[in-house]
């Protein structure tokens, strides 16, 4: 497993479209065999800042399998307008330092 982090700075006039386009684009992530999840967060202190975390089975699967797939061909046109607003796009391997509180509903 590897986490891909994408940091965006989206100006106010593009925010609504950005969220709508990523909502549509993420349908392609859900269909991919090599994507295990994703989440998008917006900064409370700087609302222009967004971080998208995509969980891939591996960096090689993301770059080789997903990027050569039909899902990627549908995904890319939706997110391409926001590439100029990227500040970071990197893969990170988890370390052993992890914890998350389990909540029951």
MMTF fields as JSON, N, C-alpha, C and O atoms, coordinates in Angstrom:
{
  "mmtfVersion": "1.0.0",
  "mmtfProducer": "UNKNOWN",
  "numBonds": 419,
  "numAtoms": 420,
  "numGroups": 105,
  "numChains": 1,
  "numModels": 1,
  "chainsPerModel": [1],
  "groupsPerChain": [105],
  "chainIdList": ["A"],
  "bondAtomList": [4, 2, 8, 6, 12, 10, 16, 14, 20, 18, 24, 22, 28, 26, 32, 30, 36, 34, 40, 38, 44, 42, 48, 46, 52, 50, 56, 54, 60, 58, 64, 62, 68, 66, 72, 70, 76, 74, 80, 78, 84, 82, 88, 86, 92, 90, 96, 94, 100, 98, 104, 102, 108, 106, 112, 110, 116, 114, 120, 118, 124, 122, 128, 126, 132, 130, 136, 134, 140, 138, 144, 142, 148, 146, 152, 150, 156, 154, 160, 158, 164, 162, 168, 166, 172, 170, 176, 174, 180, 178, 184, 182, 188, 186, 192, 190, 196, 194, 200, 198, 204, 202, 208, 206, 212, 210, 216, 214, 220, 218, 224, 222, 228, 226, 232, 230, 236, 234, 240, 238, 244, 242, 248, 246, 252, 250, 256, 254, 260, 258, 264, 262, 268, 266, 272, 270, 276, 274, 280, 278, 284, 282, 288, 286, 292, 290, 296, 294, 300, 298, 304, 302, 308, 306, 312, 310, 316, 314, 320, 318, 324, 322, 328, 326, 332, 330, 336, 334, 340, 338, 344, 342, 348, 346, 352, 350, 356, 354, 360, 358, 364, 362, 368, 366, 372, 370, 376, 374, 380, 378, 384, 382, 388, 386, 392, 390, 396, 394, 400, 398, 404, 402, 408, 406, 412, 410, 416, 414],
  "bondOrderList": [1, 1, 1, 1, 1, 1, 1, 1, 1, 1, 1, 1, 1, 1, 1, 1, 1, 1, 1, 1, 1, 1, 1, 1, 1, 1, 1, 1, 1, 1, 1, 1, 1, 1, 1, 1, 1, 1, 1, 1, 1, 1, 1, 1, 1, 1, 1, 1, 1, 1, 1, 1, 1, 1, 1, 1, 1, 1, 1, 1, 1, 1, 1, 1, 1, 1, 1, 1, 1, 1, 1, 1, 1, 1, 1, 1, 1, 1, 1, 1, 1, 1, 1, 1, 1, 1, 1, 1, 1, 1, 1, 1, 1, 1, 1, 1, 1, 1, 1, 1, 1, 1, 1, 1],
  "groupList": [{"groupName": "UNK", "atomNameList": ["N", "CA", "C", "O"], "elementList": ["N", "C", "C", "O"], "formalChargeList": [0, 0, 0, 0], "bondAtomList": [1, 0, 2, 1, 3, 2], "bondOrderList": [1, 1, 2], "singleLetterCode": "X", "chemCompType": "L-PEPTIDE LINKING"}],
  "groupTypeList": [0, 0, 0, 0, 0, 0, 0, 0, 0, 0, 0, 0, 0, 0, 0, 0, 0, 0, 0, 0, 0, 0, 0, 0, 0, 0, 0, 0, 0, 0, 0, 0, 0, 0, 0, 0, 0, 0, 0, 0, 0, 0, 0, 0, 0, 0, 0, 0, 0, 0, 0, 0, 0, 0, 0, 0, 0, 0, 0, 0, 0, 0, 0, 0, 0, 0, 0, 0, 0, 0, 0, 0, 0, 0, 0, 0, 0, 0, 0, 0, 0, 0, 0, 0, 0, 0, 0, 0, 0, 0, 0, 0, 0, 0, 0, 0, 0, 0, 0, 0, 0, 0, 0, 0, 0],
  "groupIdList": [1, 2, 3, 4, 5, 6, 7, 8, 9, 10, 11, 12, 13, 14, 15, 16, 17, 18, 19, 20, 21, 22, 23, 24, 25, 26, 27, 28, 29, 30, 31, 32, 33, 34, 35, 36, 37, 38, 39, 40, 41, 42, 43, 44, 45, 46, 47, 48, 49, 50, 51, 52, 53, 54, 55, 56, 57, 58, 59, 60, 61, 62, 63, 64, 65, 66, 67, 68, 69, 70, 71, 72, 73, 74, 75, 76, 77, 78, 79, 80, 81, 82, 83, 84, 85, 86, 87, 88, 89, 90, 91, 92, 93, 94, 95, 96, 97, 98, 99, 100, 101, 102, 103, 104, 105],
  "secStructList": [7, 3, 3, 3, 3, 3, 3, 3, 3, 7, 7, 2, 2, 2, 2, 2, 2, 2, 2, 2, 2, 2, 2, 2, 2, 2, 2, 2, 2, 2, 2, 7, 6, 6, 3, 3, 3, 3, 3, 3, 3, 3, 7, 1, 1, 7, 6, 6, 3, 3, 3, 3, 3, 3, 3, 3, 1, 7, 2, 2, 0, 0, 0, 0, 0, 4, 4, 4, 1, 2, 2, 2, 2, 2, 2, 2, 2, 2, 2, 4, 4, 4, 4, 4, 4, 3, 3, 3, 3, 3, 3, 3, 7, 7, 7, 1, 7, 7, 7, 7, 7, 7, 7, 7, 7],
  "xCoordList": [0.842, 0.0, 0.883, 1.936, 0.442, 1.135, 0.088, -0.961, 0.398, -0.486, 0.075, 1.244, -0.752, -0.385, -1.061, -2.269, -0.267, -0.809, -0.699, 0.36, -1.808, -1.86, -2.32, -3.424, -1.47, -1.81, -2.15, -1.368, -3.34, -3.829, -4.044, -4.341, -3.892, -4.325, -5.325, -4.952, -6.61, -7.709, -8.325, -8.823, -8.296, -8.89, -10.41, -11.042, -10.984, -12.416, -13.328, -14.314, -13.013, -13.904, -13.886, -14.763, -12.923, -12.854, -13.275, -13.418, -13.474, -13.721, -14.93, -14.84, -16.042, -17.265, -17.071, -17.453, -16.484, -16.232, -15.197, -15.335, -14.17, -13.149, -13.794, -13.522, -14.643, -15.305, -16.232, -16.281, -16.951, -17.843, -17.043, -17.411, -15.959, -15.148, -14.468, -14.387, -13.984, -13.367, -14.397, -14.084, -15.603, -16.669, -16.883, -17.004, -16.931, -17.088, -15.84, -15.949, -14.657, -13.406, -13.216, -12.688, -13.64, -13.432, -14.249, -13.952, -15.267, -15.974, -15.003, -15.112, -14.059, -13.066, -12.085, -11.619, -11.771, -10.908, -11.589, -10.956, -12.889, -13.632, -13.686, -13.738, -13.675, -13.731, -12.371, -12.304, -11.303, -9.957, -9.632, -9.904, -9.055, -8.636, -7.422, -7.15, -6.693, -5.465, -5.612, -4.636, -6.818, -7.102, -7.891, -8.955, -7.358, -8.011, -8.769, -9.38, -8.739, -9.494, -8.958, -7.928, -9.684, -9.282, -10.037, -11.088, -9.503, -10.246, -9.697, -8.509, -10.57, -10.218, -10.522, -11.624, -9.53, -9.69, -9.444, -8.604, -10.204, -10.033, -9.52, -10.026, -8.527, -7.931, -8.926, -9.535, -9.074, -9.966, -9.345, -10.048, -8.027, -7.367, -7.14, -7.168, -6.918, -6.709, -7.619, -7.198, -8.849, -9.828, -9.425, -10.04, -8.404, -7.922, -7.126, -6.911, -6.691, -5.817, -6.621, -7.457, -6.341, -6.964, -5.872, -4.842, -6.103, -5.205, -6.05, -7.017, -5.665, -6.29, -5.326, -4.161, -5.811, -5.031, -5.663, -6.852, -4.867, -5.329, -4.489, -3.261, -5.143, -4.461, -4.372, -5.39, -3.144, -2.896, -2.312, -1.703, -2.5, -1.897, -0.377, 0.299, 0.171, 1.61, 1.814, 0.927, 2.981, 3.317, 3.362, 2.881, 3.945, 4.028, 2.647, 2.429, 1.707, 0.338, -0.324, -1.034, -0.091, -0.672, -0.131, -0.894, 1.199, 1.817, 1.694, 1.578, 1.718, 1.668, 0.272, -0.151, -0.445, -1.771, -2.836, -3.527, -2.971, -4.033, -3.832, -4.774, -2.621, -2.39, -2.501, -2.535, -2.559, -2.767, -4.187, -4.48, -5.058, -6.4, -7.456, -7.231, -8.593, -9.755, -10.221, -10.663, -10.121, -10.518, -9.676, -10.208, -8.373, -7.51, -7.887, -7.863, -8.233, -8.622, -9.888, -10.081, -10.733, -11.926, -11.619, -12.222, -10.689, -10.311, -9.558, -9.875, -8.57, -7.665, -8.362, -8.037, -9.296, -9.914, -10.649, -10.772, -11.132, -11.856, -10.919, -11.284, -9.713, -8.787, -7.716, -7.042, -7.564, -6.507, -6.55, -5.492, -7.742, -7.753, -7.124, -6.791, -6.957, -6.451, -4.963, -4.388, -4.342, -2.915, -2.073, -1.111, -2.389, -1.598, -1.697, -0.87, -2.696, -2.904, -2.278, -2.411, -1.594, -0.918, 0.328, 1.119, 0.493, 1.715, 2.566, 3.77, 1.95, 2.671, 1.873, 0.643, 2.595, 1.98, 3.054, 3.919, 2.981, 4.02, 3.413, 2.301, 4.19, 3.808, 4.566, 5.763, 3.844, 4.424, 4.102, 2.952, 5.137, 4.943, 4.643, 5.31, 3.645, 3.345, 4.52, 5.265, 4.667, 5.648, 4.92, 3.696, 5.654, 5.033, 4.376, 3.655, 4.612, 4.042, 2.643, 2.48, 1.641, 0.244, -0.665, -0.365, -1.772, -2.81, -4.061, -3.988, -5.191, -6.473, -7.485, -7.605, -8.21, -9.23, -10.376, -10.83, -10.828, -11.962, -13.238, -13.366, -14.157, -15.446, -16.525, -16.527, -17.42, -18.561, -19.76, -19.921, -20.589, -21.769, -23.007, -24.092],
  "yCoordList": [-1.179, 0.0, 1.236, 1.261, 2.26, 3.543, 4.651, 4.495, 5.768, 6.932, 7.944, 8.321, 8.376, 9.484, 10.726, 10.737, 11.77, 13.031, 14.078, 14.265, 14.755, 15.847, 17.087, 17.119, 18.104, 19.369, 20.387, 20.649, 20.954, 21.952, 23.286, 23.336, 24.356, 25.69, 26.151, 26.542, 26.092, 26.363, 27.721, 27.92, 28.658, 29.972, 29.863, 28.943, 30.801, 30.738, 30.531, 29.8, 31.16, 31.059, 29.668, 29.36, 28.832, 27.476, 26.386, 25.229, 26.734, 25.719, 24.841, 23.618, 25.434, 24.654, 23.671, 22.506, 24.138, 23.279, 22.204, 21.056, 22.571, 21.619, 20.456, 19.29, 20.783, 19.735, 18.88, 17.661, 19.5, 18.744, 17.845, 16.689, 18.359, 17.559, 16.397, 15.293, 16.634, 15.538, 14.521, 13.335, 14.955, 13.998, 13.044, 11.836, 13.57, 12.73, 11.887, 10.704, 12.482, 11.77, 10.594, 9.553, 10.755, 9.698, 8.442, 7.375, 8.559, 7.353, 6.406, 5.187, 6.972, 6.155, 5.513, 4.397, 6.205, 5.61, 4.42, 3.39, 4.557, 3.451, 2.23, 1.1, 2.444, 1.331, 0.66, -0.453, 1.319, 0.787, -0.33, -0.215, -1.397, -2.527, -2.181, -2.868, -1.123, -0.801, 0.393, 0.815, 0.939, 2.023, 1.453, 0.862, 1.634, 1.108, 2.159, 1.838, 3.41, 4.445, 5.825, 5.981, 6.833, 8.225, 9.084, 8.689, 10.251, 11.273, 12.637, 12.789, 13.61, 14.984, 15.856, 15.818, 16.641, 17.546, 18.975, 19.246, 19.888, 21.316, 21.966, 21.686, 22.824, 23.497, 24.499, 25.292, 24.447, 25.394, 26.79, 27.796, 26.843, 28.142, 28.821, 30.048, 28.028, 28.555, 27.786, 26.772, 28.241, 27.491, 27.213, 26.376, 27.903, 27.625, 26.32, 25.783, 25.808, 24.634, 23.342, 23.229, 22.393, 21.077, 20.017, 20.2, 18.91, 17.757, 16.55, 16.211, 15.912, 14.668, 13.541, 13.578, 12.538, 11.335, 10.186, 9.905, 9.523, 8.346, 7.17, 7.245, 6.088, 4.887, 3.921, 3.476, 3.607, 2.69, 1.386, 1.365, 0.316, -0.96, -0.854, -1.505, -0.048, 0.247, 1.419, 1.755, 2.039, 3.117, 2.567, 3.207, 1.375, 0.752, 0.501, 0.715, 0.049, -0.179, 1.133, 1.197, 2.175, 3.471, 3.949, 4.293, 3.964, 4.519, 3.603, 4.086, 2.3, 1.359, 0.885, 0.968, 0.389, -0.2, 0.884, 0.926, 1.766, 2.77, 3.725, 4.005, 4.218, 5.222, 4.651, 5.416, 3.354, 2.776, 2.216, 1.497, 2.545, 1.973, 2.889, 4.083, 2.304, 3.06, 4.048, 5.152, 3.648, 4.549, 5.829, 6.923, 5.701, 6.887, 7.775, 9.001, 7.166, 7.964, 8.78, 9.839, 8.31, 9.073, 10.052, 11.122, 9.68, 10.47, 11.747, 12.835, 11.607, 12.713, 13.967, 15.054, 13.888, 15.134, 15.914, 17.136, 15.218, 15.891, 16.647, 17.696, 16.117, 16.746, 17.605, 18.395, 17.454, 18.167, 19.694, 20.317, 20.319, 21.779, 22.246, 23.423, 21.34, 21.725, 21.416, 21.728, 20.818, 20.503, 21.766, 21.704, 22.902, 24.111, 24.575, 25.364, 24.091, 24.488, 23.506, 23.677, 22.476, 21.503, 22.108, 22.769, 21.876, 22.271, 21.061, 21.191, 19.881, 18.641, 17.471, 17.463, 16.482, 15.225, 14.154, 13.979, 13.432, 12.456, 11.224, 11.248, 10.152, 8.887, 8.753, 9.029, 8.323, 8.147, 6.745, 6.305, 6.054, 4.731, 4.923, 5.711, 4.209, 4.313, 3.807, 2.921, 4.373, 3.898, 3.125, 2.997, 2.62, 1.874, 2.798, 2.329, 4.093, 5.054, 5.446, 6.361, 4.742, 4.955, 4.695, 3.865, 5.412, 5.156, 5.877, 6.977, 5.272, 5.92, 5.398, 4.192, 6.324, 5.942, 5.263, 5.75, 4.16, 3.446, 3.95, 3.911, 4.416, 4.893, 3.9, 3.395, 3.627, 2.774, 3.68, 4.7, 3.297, 4.113, 3.536, 4.092],
  "zCoordList": [0.0, 0.0, 0.0, 0.636, -0.719, -0.76, -0.84, -1.465, -0.194, -0.239, -1.216, -1.131, -2.133, -3.002, -2.434, -2.196, -2.22, -1.727, -2.818, -3.418, -3.064, -4.033, -3.278, -2.735, -3.248, -2.597, -3.665, -4.579, -3.527, -4.48, -3.782, -2.589, -4.537, -4.109, -5.17, -6.276, -4.797, -5.727, -5.398, -4.289, -6.35, -6.083, -5.888, -6.408, -5.142, -4.81, -6.014, -5.924, -7.13, -8.296, -8.936, -9.744, -8.601, -9.165, -8.187, -8.581, -6.926, -5.891, -6.156, -6.045, -6.498, -6.728, -7.889, -7.786, -8.981, -10.143, -9.808, -10.23, -9.058, -8.617, -7.858, -8.143, -6.899, -6.114, -6.984, -6.822, -7.887, -8.781, -9.714, -9.924, -10.271, -11.188, -10.463, -11.003, -9.259, -8.516, -8.045, -7.937, -7.766, -7.427, -8.593, -8.39, -9.802, -10.999, -11.248, -11.569, -11.104, -11.372, -10.417, -10.808, -9.183, -8.188, -8.475, -7.939, -9.308, -9.745, -10.447, -10.317, -11.188, -11.897, -10.916, -11.148, -9.83, -8.807, -8.158, -7.923, -7.864, -7.243, -8.149, -7.663, -9.451, -10.4, -10.605, -11.127, -10.203, -10.43, -9.443, -8.247, -9.951, -9.118, -8.25, -7.265, -8.61, -7.885, -6.945, -6.324, -6.836, -5.895, -4.724, -4.91, -3.506, -2.312, -1.515, -0.495, -1.964, -1.262, -1.57, -2.225, -1.08, -1.267, -0.275, 0.23, -0.002, 0.743, 0.356, 0.071, 0.353, 0.012, 1.224, 1.771, 1.637, 2.782, 2.337, 1.48, 2.945, 2.685, 3.961, 5.048, 3.836, 4.985, 5.583, 4.865, 6.888, 7.56, 7.662, 7.567, 7.855, 7.983, 6.629, 6.538, 5.586, 4.236, 3.28, 2.723, 3.079, 2.288, 0.842, 0.181, 0.343, -1.017, -1.08, -2.167, 0.062, 0.111, 0.298, 1.194, -0.564, -0.519, -0.559, -1.208, 0.138, 0.041, -0.327, 0.356, -1.421, -1.848, -1.52, -1.916, -0.795, -0.502, -1.258, -1.101, -2.078, -2.802, -2.337, -2.329, -1.952, -1.498, -2.679, -3.209, -3.081, -4.186, -3.647, -2.577, -4.386, -4.0, -4.031, -3.235, -4.933, -4.997, -5.941, -6.725, -5.863, -6.802, -8.221, -9.156, -8.379, -9.712, -10.288, -11.481, -9.461, -9.95, -10.349, -11.352, -9.563, -9.917, -11.267, -12.17, -11.385, -12.587, -13.797, -14.923, -13.585, -14.704, -15.047, -16.201, -14.057, -14.3, -14.465, -15.483, -13.459, -13.524, -14.698, -15.44, -14.867, -15.916, -17.327, -18.291, -17.471, -18.804, -18.948, -19.904, -18.004, -17.977, -18.598, -18.798, -18.891, -19.37, -18.295, -18.614, -17.02, -15.93, -15.958, -15.766, -16.196, -16.252, -17.432, -17.32, -18.554, -19.729, -19.447, -20.044, -18.563, -18.172, -17.031, -16.945, -16.168, -15.001, -15.4, -14.92, -16.27, -16.589, -17.109, -16.633, -18.051, -18.539, -17.448, -17.533, -16.437, -15.357, -14.418, -13.888, -14.212, -13.26, -13.935, -13.273, -15.22, -15.95, -15.776, -15.684, -15.727, -15.549, -14.236, -14.099, -13.273, -11.956, -11.784, -10.741, -12.775, -12.694, -12.464, -11.697, -13.09, -12.8, -11.34, -10.884, -10.616, -9.226, -8.238, -7.026, -8.75, -7.891, -7.262, -7.935, -5.97, -5.277, -4.939, -4.716, -4.898, -4.617, -5.168, -5.127, -5.684, -6.107, -5.936, -6.795, -4.796, -4.457, -3.797, -3.269, -3.851, -3.214, -1.892, -1.815, -0.857, 0.468, 0.973, 0.941, 1.44, 2.045, 3.525, 4.195, 4.04, 5.47, 6.315, 5.895, 7.487, 8.452, 9.544, 9.508, 10.494, 11.593, 12.611, 13.492, 12.504, 13.436, 12.965, 12.158, 13.479, 13.078, 14.269, 15.127, 14.308, 15.296, 14.846, 14.297, 15.073, 14.797, 15.802, 16.015, 16.415, 17.376, 16.631, 15.596, 17.156, 16.567, 17.256, 18.48, 16.441, 16.944, 16.545, 15.422, 17.441, 17.088, 16.861, 17.531, 15.92, 15.591, 16.182, 16.007]
}
